[in-house]
Amino acid sequence: MILLDTHAWIWWVSNPEELSEAARSRIDDAAEHSDVLVSCISTWEVMLLVAKSRLELSMDAKGWIAESERIPFVRFVPVDNQVAVKSVSLPMPFHSDPADRIIVATAMIADAAVVTKDEKLLNYAHVETIW
């Protein structure tokens, strides 16, 4: 099982050439088993990036997210109480970005590897990462 970091989700849907070969391969493998997860915090991040004009998508953000939700082997994972609690009790050292903390907590609870290019996550010893 894998969980896509926000940028990995964006690239996978809109610019797959931005992903590493290892990331594309693991996503393809996970897709065969319907084991591709996206945290709902990533939806929030996409909406925020578009609102701040830091991200431009091929269509309006709501439509882009709706199209992603239609991909049959992708599951969006809500930020529930278990994720919220875990996100504030991650083994240290870890940085304070709330979205990254929620993504890592979600991956830990789901026993999923995080597909990410983010150095902070790649260097965090307490979660499996793929890039």
N, C-alpha and C positions, 0 to 999 in steps of 0.2 A: 504494500500500500504506500502511496506517495501523497504528499500535500504540496500543492504549488504555492510558492511565495507569490506575492502580488505581481511583481515584474515578470516572473516565469509564466504566470497565467496570461498576462497581457501579451507577452511575446509568443507563447504557444498558439494563442487564438489569432493574433494579428500579424506577427512577424517571426515565424518559427525558425528562420535562419539565424536569429539572434541567440537561440539556445545552443548550448554545447551539444556535441554528438552524444555524449553520455546522458545528458538530460533528455534529449529527444528519444533515445532508446528506452530509457526507463519509463517515460510517459507512454510510449507505444506499448510496452509490456504491461503496464498497469491498466491501460485502456482495455486490453483483451479480457481483463477480469473485473471490470467496473470498479477499479481501485484507485481512481483519481479523485482527490479531495481538494476543495478550495474552502478556506475559512471565510465566513461571512464578513469578517473584518476587512478582507481584501475588496469586497464590494464597496464598503465604506471608503477605503483608500482610493479606489478607482473614481468614485463619485467626487471625492475631495480633489484629486489631481485634475480632473476635468474642470471642476468649478474654479480652480485656481489657474486654469490655462497652462498647466504643466504637463498635460497629456492630451493628445488629440487622437481620437478614434475614428474609424471608418464610418461610423454612424453615431447618433446621439447615445450617450452613456447608458441610459435606461434600456434602449433597444439592444445595445451591445451586450449588456448583462443578461437580458432576456434570451438572446441567442445562445449565450454560454450555458444558461440553465437548460436549454433544450438538448444539449449534448448528452446522449443517453448514459454514458459511462462516467460522467462527472457528478459528484455529490457535493453540495454546499453544506458545510458544517456550521451550525449556529454557535454563537458565543453564549454558552449556557453558564450556569453557576459553577459547574465543575471546572470549566475552562478559565473562568474569571478568577477563581481561587488559585488554581495552579499557576496562572500567569504572574501572580505576585509572590509566589513561593518557589520560583525557579532556583536551582543551584547556582550559586555565584561563582565566578563573576559573570555578569551579563549586563548589557546596557539597558537603559530605561525606556526605549521606544515602546509605547504601549502596543502598537500593531504587531511589531516583531515578537513581543512577549506573548501575545495572544496566539500568533501563528505557531510559535514553538510549543506552547502549552497544548494547543490543539493536536499537534503532531505527536507529542508525548502520550497524550491520552489515547489517541487512535493507533498508537504504535506504528506511525508512518514516518518515512524519510521525507525531508523537506527538499524540494527542488528549488535551488536558489543560487544566485551569483553573489549574494551579499556576504562580504568577508566576515562581518560580525557573526553571522550565523554559521558560515563555513568553519570558523575557528572556535565555535562553542562545542565543547566536548560532550555535552549531555544530550545531544540530538543527532541522529544520522542525517547527513546532508548529501546531496548529489549535485555535482556540476561537472 
